[in-house]
Amino acid sequence: MGSADPEKNTHDVSSSPESHARLHPQNEDHLRRSLSARQVQMIAIGGTIGTGLFLGTGKALATGGPASLLLCYSIVGGIIFVTMLSLGEMAAFVPVAGSFCTFAGRYVDDAFGFALTWNYWFNDAVSTAADLTALNLLVKYWSDDFPWYALGIVVWVLIVLANIINVKAYGELEYWLSLLKVVTIIIFIILSIAVNAGGNIGYGYIGGKYWTKGDAPFVGGIGGFASVFVTASFAYGGTESIAITAGETRDPARVLPRVVKNVFWRILLFYILSALMIGLNIPYDYPGLSTKSSRTSPFTIAFQMAGSKAAGSFVNAVVISSVISAGNHALYAGSRLLYTLGANGHAPRVFTKLTRYQVPWVAVMTTSLVAIVLFSLSFAGSGQVWTWLQNIVGVSNQLSWICIGIASLRFRAGIKAQGKEHLLPFKNWTYPWGPVICVVLNIFIVLVQGWTSFRPKFSPIDFVSLYLELPVFVAMIFGWKLIKRTKFRKASEMDLETDVYTKDDMEPVKKDWKSWGQRIGTWFCF
């Protein structure tokens, strides 16, 4: 693919055995591209929807008020949209399992990629633990005496099995769980409109009265507003990890641009409309919305307001399934990043060991063990631990978005310097201002969102959970740079070799059976 001939097919199989060996270190044992367009599209929609939306919005409403909830989720949503455009441009050109973590090392500096990959791997391990911890908060809807730790362990075993059997098992489980979440959110939005208009028990016409109740619409002033950013970042976190599936997606050059262009708008729509309806229908001081001992999902509260306790139980069960889905997706992404760390020489090669179905089983088990250890901290108080884990994941997501923006700017510089702009299968139409704004805005948010850890009095635990990752991330960059003597990638010397197809991809692929359920799912995707 070194040729700059515009007439040449952009995605022919590379004839260079060296480039194939470089992109697939184990050659016949590389990750298998088995995820279908149907699965990837639905994972992109629903795989990222989890506790951040279903449970975190309650905390955000209680601490920041309805206006902060809507504005922060809208601002972070805009950041994510531009970030996904930047990431989709790179992932369509070079679809690898490490995705943006690999791009950071390839287009900026190997030390940069080293720090980002380890950071995001830990992010996914913590996300899995946060989802398991959230189960305790959700089952308290029915009973305070429920053995939540047993449920967490059962779910942990379930998602480990789904990830270690083969990638098709992960993809199929995630497809159906994601479809359930999407349908539930649509029903929630429709029901919320009816509840607001008066279709409720004992509340009458609501309109916008909760936006002027007490300290609303902005609760806690600038500190409350700033604190919602980390919650929103936690909620949107994982959207970028859909690109990690590129290494196991059939026809990634065509599927990934479609995911970025068509699917993210629907994700954005779900988040923004949900945040708006939650702020309209639920007062920020609703009992049990956000306490250290328990949290009730705003989605469940909305169905209760409609007058159906049974419906509330059903939605709570759906929210629990979304937690399982989010944990499943986080474990998948984390294991693929640990595999990438091993393949790139940033971790022991043992993490690249695969099963007969090309699943990195050592990476899966290691990531899952870290998650279950973090989950065990829930015995100290699941509500407080969940908040700490949420802060850690939120900041980690923001660091990743900053790095994606930087990598995108360097990638385009390399593409231009080497005369390969015409080879891009998908272009980020917001370049260059989009990535620049995202980088600057994310840096600002990271610095100010810990306002509440200083006021009304200094909270060392909250401060650590909000800012610890920053010095650790910087130390990892400079530490690896000093040890390995890495160099900044010059635009003219960047590795821009693309090898989109492999031998396995050229073999005929059996079409997925199209039941009525899958047809509905495909309709949502496209």
C-alpha positions in Angstrom: 0.0 0.0 0.0 3.0 2.3 -0.3 1.8 3.4 -3.8 0.1 6.7 -4.0 -1.7 5.8 -7.3 -5.3 7.0 -7.0 -6.5 4.4 -9.4 -5.2 1.6 -7.1 -7.8 -0.2 -5.0 -7.5 1.4 -1.5 -7.9 -1.9 0.4 -6.2 -4.6 -1.6 -4.6 -7.3 0.4 -1.0 -6.2 1.1 1.4 -8.2 -0.9 4.1 -7.6 1.6 4.6 -10.5 3.9 6.5 -8.2 6.3 3.6 -5.9 6.7 1.2 -8.8 7.2 3.4 -10.2 9.9 3.7 -6.8 11.5 -0.1 -6.3 11.7 -0.7 -9.9 12.7 2.2 -10.9 14.9 1.2 -14.5 15.2 0.1 -14.9 11.6 -2.2 -17.9 11.5 -3.1 -17.2 15.2 -4.2 -13.6 14.9 -7.6 -12.5 16.2 -10.4 -13.7 13.9 -12.7 -11.2 12.2 -16.0 -12.9 13.1 -18.2 -10.0 14.3 -20.9 -9.2 11.7 -22.1 -5.8 10.7 -25.4 -6.5 12.5 -23.5 -7.2 15.8 -21.1 -4.3 15.5 -23.9 -1.8 14.7 -26.0 -2.9 17.7 -22.9 -3.0 20.0 -22.2 0.5 19.0 -25.7 1.6 19.9 -26.3 -0.3 23.1 -22.9 -1.6 24.2 -22.0 1.8 25.6 -25.3 2.3 27.4 -25.0 1.1 31.0 -24.9 2.3 34.6 -23.8 5.8 33.5 -27.1 6.5 31.8 -29.5 4.3 33.8 -28.0 4.9 37.3 -25.5 7.8 37.0 -28.1 10.3 35.7 -29.7 10.0 39.2 -26.5 11.1 40.9 -26.0 13.9 38.3 -29.5 15.2 38.8 -29.2 15.2 42.6 -25.8 17.0 42.6 -26.1 19.3 39.7 -29.8 19.8 39.0 -31.8 19.4 35.7 -30.0 22.1 33.8 -26.5 20.8 34.7 -27.7 17.3 33.7 -28.9 18.4 30.3 -26.0 20.8 29.5 -23.2 18.5 30.6 -24.6 15.5 28.8 -25.0 17.6 25.7 -21.5 19.1 25.8 -19.8 15.7 26.4 -22.1 14.2 23.7 -20.7 16.8 21.2 -17.2 16.0 22.3 -17.8 12.3 21.7 -19.3 12.8 18.3 -16.3 14.7 17.0 -14.0 12.2 18.7 -15.8 9.3 17.0 -15.4 11.0 13.6 -11.7 11.3 14.3 -11.4 7.7 15.5 -13.5 6.3 12.6 -11.2 7.9 10.1 -8.2 6.2 11.6 -9.9 2.8 12.3 -11.3 2.5 8.8 -7.8 3.0 7.4 -6.0 0.7 9.8 -8.4 -1.6 11.6 -6.5 -3.2 14.5 -7.5 -4.7 17.8 -5.7 -2.0 19.7 -7.4 0.8 17.8 -6.8 4.3 19.2 -4.2 3.0 21.7 -2.2 1.6 18.8 -2.7 4.8 16.8 -1.3 6.8 19.7 2.0 4.9 19.6 2.1 4.7 15.8 1.4 8.4 15.1 2.7 10.2 18.2 5.2 8.3 20.3 5.5 4.8 21.4 5.6 6.0 25.0 2.4 7.8 24.4 0.8 4.6 23.2 2.2 2.6 26.1 0.7 5.0 28.7 -2.7 5.2 26.9 -3.1 1.5 26.4 -2.3 0.7 30.1 -4.6 3.5 31.2 -7.5 2.3 29.1 -7.0 -1.3 30.0 -7.2 -0.4 33.7 -10.3 1.8 32.7 -12.0 -1.3 31.3 -11.1 -3.5 34.3 -12.5 -0.8 36.7 -15.6 -0.4 34.5 -16.3 -4.1 34.8 -15.9 -3.8 38.6 -18.2 -0.7 38.6 -20.9 -2.6 36.7 -20.7 -5.5 39.1 -20.9 -3.1 42.1 -23.9 -1.4 40.6 -25.8 -4.6 40.8 -25.9 -4.2 44.6 -27.5 -0.8 44.3 -30.1 -2.0 41.8 -31.2 -5.2 43.7 -32.0 -3.1 46.7 -35.0 -1.9 44.8 -36.6 -5.2 45.9 -34.8 -6.1 49.1 -32.0 -4.9 51.3 -31.3 -8.5 52.4 -30.6 -9.8 48.9 -27.1 -11.6 48.7 -25.8 -9.1 46.2 -22.2 -10.5 46.3 -23.6 -13.8 45.0 -25.3 -12.1 42.1 -22.1 -10.2 41.3 -20.1 -13.4 41.2 -22.6 -15.2 39.0 -22.7 -12.3 36.6 -18.9 -12.2 36.6 -18.7 -15.9 35.7 -21.3 -15.4 32.9 -19.4 -12.6 31.2 -16.1 -14.4 31.5 -17.6 -17.4 29.8 -19.1 -15.2 27.0 -15.8 -13.7 26.4 -13.6 -16.8 26.5 -15.7 -19.2 24.4 -15.3 -17.3 21.1 -15.9 -13.8 19.8 -19.2 -14.8 18.2 -20.6 -15.7 21.7 -19.6 -12.3 23.0 -21.1 -10.6 19.9 -24.4 -12.5 20.0 -24.9 -11.9 23.8 -24.1 -8.2 23.4 -26.4 -7.9 20.4 -29.5 -9.1 22.3 -28.8 -7.3 25.5 -28.1 -4.1 23.6 -31.4 -4.5 21.6 -33.3 -4.8 24.9 -31.7 -1.6 26.2 -32.5 0.4 23.0 -36.2 -0.8 23.1 -36.4 0.1 26.8 -35.1 3.6 26.3 -37.5 4.3 23.5 -40.4 3.1 25.7 -39.0 5.3 28.5 -38.9 8.4 26.4 -42.5 7.9 25.1 -43.8 7.1 28.6 -41.9 10.1 30.1 -43.7 12.4 27.7 -47.0 11.0 28.8 -46.0 11.3 32.5 -45.0 14.9 32.1 -48.3 15.7 30.4 -50.3 14.3 33.3 -50.4 10.6 32.7 -49.2 9.8 36.2 -50.4 8.9 39.7 -50.7 11.9 42.1 -48.5 14.4 40.3 -50.9 15.9 37.7 -49.5 18.0 34.9 -45.7 18.4 35.6 -44.4 20.5 32.7 -41.2 22.4 33.8 -42.1 23.0 37.4 -39.2 20.9 38.7 -36.7 23.2 36.9 -37.7 26.0 39.3 -38.1 23.9 42.5 -35.7 24.8 45.3 -32.1 25.3 44.1 -33.0 24.2 40.5 -32.2 24.4 37.7 -28.5 24.6 38.8 -28.0 22.8 42.1 -24.7 23.4 43.9 -23.7 26.3 41.8 -20.6 26.0 39.6 -19.3 23.1 41.7 -22.4 21.1 41.1 -22.3 21.9 37.4 -18.6 20.9 37.1 -19.1 17.7 39.0 -21.7 16.4 36.4 -19.0 16.3 33.7 -17.2 13.3 35.2 -20.6 11.5 35.5 -21.4 12.3 31.9 -17.9 11.2 30.8 -18.5 7.9 32.7 -21.9 7.5 30.9 -20.5 8.1 27.4 -17.4 6.1 28.1 -16.9 3.1 26.0 -18.3 4.7 22.9 -14.8 5.0 21.5 -14.1 1.3 22.4 -16.3 0.2 19.5 -13.2 0.8 17.3 -11.5 -1.9 19.3 -13.8 -4.4 17.5 -12.1 -3.4 14.2 -9.6 -6.2 14.5 -12.4 -8.7 14.7 -15.0 -7.1 12.4 -15.7 -8.3 8.9 -15.2 -5.7 6.2 -14.1 -3.0 8.7 -13.4 -0.4 6.0 -17.1 -0.2 5.2 -18.7 -1.2 8.5 -16.8 1.3 10.8 -17.6 4.5 8.8 -21.3 3.4 8.8 -21.1 2.9 12.6 -19.7 6.3 13.1 -22.0 8.2 10.7 -25.3 6.4 11.3 -25.2 5.0 14.8 -23.7 7.7 17.0 -26.5 10.1 16.2 -28.9 7.6 17.7 -26.7 7.2 20.8 -26.6 10.9 21.2 -30.4 11.1 20.7 -30.9 8.5 23.5 -28.7 10.3 25.9 -29.9 13.8 25.3 -33.6 13.0 25.3 -33.3 10.8 28.3 -31.4 13.5 30.2 -34.1 16.0 29.3 -37.0 13.8 30.3 -35.4 12.8 33.6 -34.8 16.5 34.5 -38.4 17.4 33.6 -40.1 14.6 35.5 -38.0 13.9 38.5 -37.1 16.5 41.2 -33.5 16.7 42.1 -34.4 16.0 45.8 -36.4 12.8 45.1 -35.9 10.3 48.0 -33.3 7.6 47.3 -32.2 9.2 44.1 -28.6 9.6 45.3 -27.4 8.4 48.7 -24.3 6.5 49.8 -26.3 3.5 50.7 -28.6 3.2 47.8 -29.5 4.6 44.4 -32.7 4.2 42.4 -32.6 4.4 38.6 -34.5 7.5 37.3 -35.8 5.1 34.6 -37.4 3.0 37.3 -38.9 6.0 39.1 -40.5 7.2 35.8 -42.4 3.9 35.5 -43.4 4.1 39.1 -44.8 7.6 38.5 -46.9 6.1 35.7 -48.6 4.0 38.4 -47.2 0.6 37.8 -45.1 -1.1 40.5 -44.8 -4.1 38.3 -43.5 -2.0 35.4 -41.0 -0.5 37.8 -39.8 -3.9 38.7 -39.5 -4.8 35.0 -37.5 -1.7 34.2 -35.2 -2.4 37.1 -34.6 -5.8 35.7 -33.8 -4.3 32.3 -31.4 -1.9 34.0 -29.7 -4.9 35.6 -29.4 -6.6 32.2 -27.8 -3.3 30.9 -25.3 -3.5 33.7 -24.4 -7.1 32.6 -24.2 -5.9 29.0 -21.9 -3.0 29.9 -19.7 -5.3 32.0 -19.5 -7.8 29.1 -18.4 -5.1 26.7 -15.8 -3.6 29.1 -14.3 -7.0 29.7 -14.1 -7.6 26.0 -12.4 -4.3 25.3 -10.0 -4.7 28.2 -8.9 -8.1 27.2 -8.2 -7.0 23.6 -6.1 -4.1 24.9 -4.1 -6.4 27.1 -3.6 -8.6 24.1 -2.4 -5.6 22.2 0.0 -4.6 25.0 1.6 -8.1 24.7 1.8 -8.0 20.9 3.4 -4.5 21.0 6.0 -5.5 23.5 4.5 -3.3 26.2 3.6 -6.3 28.4 4.7 -10.0 28.6 4.0 -12.0 25.4 1.9 -14.5 27.5 -1.1 -12.1 27.0 -1.1 -12.9 23.3 -1.9 -16.6 23.8 -5.0 -17.6 22.0 -7.5 -20.4 22.2 -8.4 -22.5 19.1 -11.1 -20.0 18.3 -8.5 -17.1 18.3 -9.7 -15.7 21.7 -6.9 -14.2 23.9 -7.8 -16.3 27.0 -4.9 -15.2 29.2 -5.8 -11.5 28.6 -9.5 -12.3 29.4 -8.8 -14.1 32.6 -6.3 -11.5 33.8 -8.6 -8.6 33.2 -11.5 -10.4 34.8 -9.4 -11.2 37.9 -8.5 -7.6 38.4 -12.2 -6.6 38.0 -13.3 -9.2 40.6 -10.7 -8.0 43.1 -11.9 -4.4 42.7 -15.4 -5.6 43.0 -14.5 -7.1 46.4 -14.0 -3.5 47.7 -17.8 -3.2 47.7 -17.8 -4.7 51.1 -16.7 -1.2 52.3 -20.0 0.2 51.0 -21.2 -0.3 47.5 -22.6 3.2 47.0 -19.4 5.0 47.9 -17.2 2.5 46.1 -19.3 2.8 43.0 -18.8 6.6 43.1 -15.0 6.2 43.4 -14.9 3.8 40.5 -17.1 6.0 38.4 -14.8 9.0 39.0 -11.7 6.9 38.0 -13.4 5.6 34.8 -14.7 9.1 33.9 -11.3 10.7 34.1 -9.7 7.8 32.2 -12.3 8.3 29.4 -11.4 12.0 29.2 -7.7 11.2 29.0 -8.5 8.8 26.1 -10.5 11.4 24.2 -7.6 13.9 24.6 -5.2 11.3 23.2 -7.5 10.4 20.3 -7.7 14.0 19.3 -3.9 14.3 19.4 -3.4 11.1 17.5 -5.9 12.2 14.9 -4.0 15.5 14.3 -0.8 13.6 13.9 -2.4 11.0 11.7 -3.6 13.6 9.3 -0.2 15.3 9.3 1.4 12.0 8.3 -1.3 11.3 5.6 -0.7 14.7 4.1 3.1 14.5 4.3 3.1 11.1 2.5 0.5 12.0 -0.1 -2.1 9.4 0.9 -5.1 11.6 1.6 -6.9 10.1 -1.4 -6.6 6.6 0.2 -8.8 7.5 3.2 -12.0 5.4 3.0 -13.7 7.8 5.4 -12.8 11.5 6.3 -13.4 13.5 9.4 -15.2 16.5 8.1 -14.5 18.5 11.3 -10.7 18.3 10.8 -8.7 20.3 12.0 -10.9 22.5 14.3 -12.9 19.5 15.7 -10.0 17.6 17.2 -8.4 20.8 18.5 -11.5 21.9 20.2 -12.0 18.5 21.8 -8.5 18.4 23.1 -8.7 21.8 24.7 -12.2 21.4 26.1 -11.4 18.0 27.6 -8.3 19.3 29.3 -10.3 22.2 30.8 -13.0 19.8 32.0 -10.5 17.4 33.6 -9.0 20.3 35.6 -12.3 21.9 36.8 -14.6 18.9 37.5 -13.0 18.1 40.8 -14.3 21.4 42.2 -16.5 19.6 44.7 -13.5 17.8 46.3 -12.4 21.2 47.6 -15.7 22.7 48.7 -17.4 23.0 51.1 -14.4 21.2 52.7 -11.5 19.3 51.2 -12.2 15.6 50.6 -8.9 13.7 50.1 -10.7 10.5 48.9 -12.7 12.3 46.2 -9.6 14.4 45.2 -7.6 11.2 44.7 -10.3 9.5 42.7 -10.6 12.5 40.4 -6.9 13.5 39.9 -4.7 10.5 40.7 -4.7 9.3 37.1 -3.2 12.5 35.8 0.3 12.3 37.4 0.3 8.5 36.9 -0.4 8.9 33.2 2.3 11.6 32.7 4.8 9.5 34.7 4.1 6.4 32.5 4.8 8.4 29.4 8.1 9.9 30.6 9.1 6.7 32.3 8.7 4.5 29.2 10.4 7.2 27.1 13.4 7.3 29.3 13.7 3.5 29.5 13.2 2.7 25.8 14.5 6.0 24.4 11.4 6.4 22.2 11.2 9.1 19.6 8.4 11.4 18.5 7.0 10.2 15.2 7.8 12.5 12.3 5.0 12.9 9.7 7.2 11.7 6.9 8.3 8.6 8.8 5.0 7.4 10.2 3.8 3.8 9.7 0.8 4.3 7.4 0.7 0.9 5.9 -2.8 -0.4 5.7 -3.8 -4.1 5.4 -7.6 -4.1 5.8 -8.3 -7.6 4.6 -6.7 -10.9 5.6 -7.1 -14.4 4.0 -9.9 -15.2 6.4 -11.9 -12.2 5.3 -11.7 -13.2 1.6 -13.4 -16.5 2.3 -17.2 -16.7 1.8 -19.1 -15.7 4.9 -22.4 -17.4 5.7 -25.3 -14.9 6.0 -26.8 -14.5 9.4 -30.3 -16.0 9.7 -32.9 -13.3 9.8 -35.5 -13.9 12.3 -38.1 -11.2 13.0 -36.1 -10.1 16.1 -32.9 -9.6 14.2 -34.7 -7.7 11.5 -36.0 -5.3 14.1 -32.5 -5.0 15.5 -31.1 -4.3 12.0 -33.7 -1.6 11.5 -32.5 0.2 14.7 -28.9 -0.1 13.4 -29.4 1.3 9.9 
